[in-house]
Amino acid sequence: MAASPVIDMPTQPGTVNSTTSSCRPTGAGLRISTTDGSAETWQLRVTAAPADGDQVLSIEGTRLFLADQAATLLNDKILDTGMDAGGESAFVIAEQEQGISGM
């Protein structure tokens, strides 16, 4: 499942999750938005709650908040994580295979 790296993110070493600490606010999640209204520049940040108008997804206890334009742009995409050429973690947006429904 392509969402697994995002789902596992809060339980990776060096991060806080709800099973090891109460530091994570109830209702917190990863907010995805665009900075320019297009698919050219994305902004990802952990927030305590969704912004007004965000689409809220909950996948195995992990909450994703998609800003309206981001939800539209990601509707037919797969959000995944990987390593960039420098060995840093990076989010990857890929096309879905035909026949797989969007969010």
N, C-alpha and C positions, 0 to 999 in steps of 0.2 A: 504494500500500500504506500503510495507516494507521500501521504501525510505523516507517516510514522516518525521521520526525523523531527518534525515540528512537535508532534505529540510527546516524544521522548525528551525534548529540549529541557524542560524544567527538572528532570531527574538526572541530568548529566553531572559528573563530579564538579564541585566548585559552585554549584547553583543551589538555590533554595527551593524546596518543594513542600507541598502540604503534608507529606508523610514524615518529614524530618524537622519541620519548624513551623511555627505559627506566624512567621514573618510575612508570608505571602497573603496580601489582603484578600478577603473573600470577594469573589467576583472579578479579580484581576485577570488580564489576558494579554495577548500579543495583538497590537493594533497595526493594521496594514493600510497605508494610504499612498496616494501619489502626491508629489510636491508640485507638479506642473499640469495635472489633469490628463496626462498621457501615460503610456507605458514606458516612457523613457527613464523616469526617475521615481524610485520607490522609497518610502520611509517605513521603517519597522521599529516599533518601540513597545516596551511593556508598560501598560497603563493599569490603573486601579479599577477603571470601569470604561465601558464603551462611550464614545461621543454620541451626541444626538444624531440620529439618522444612520448609525452604523448597523450593518448586518452582523448578527452575533451567531457564531457557530461554536458548538461544543463537541469536541471529538475526544472520547475517552478521558474526560475530565479537564482537558486543555481547552481554554476559550480563545477563539480568534475573533477579533473585531475588524470588520472590513468596512472602510469608508465607502460611501455610495459609489464614487467613480472607480475605486479599486475593485469593488464587487463586480461591477459591470465588466471591467477589463480582464478580471481573472475568471470569469464565468466559464470559459472554455479552455482553461489552463490547468496545469498541475503545479502546485507549489511544493518544492522539495529543498533539501539542503545538500551541500557538498563542500569540497575543498577547492579553493581557487589555486592558481599557479604558484602563489606564495605560501601555500599551506594553511591559509586562514579559512575559517568557516564562512560560507557564503550561501545565500538563498538563490535557488535556481527556479526560473519560471519556464515551463516547457509546454508545448502543445499536447493536448490529450489525443489519444487514439480515437478514431471514429467509432461511434457507438457507445462511448462513455458519456454519461450525462454530467452537466456542470453542477455548480453549487446551487 
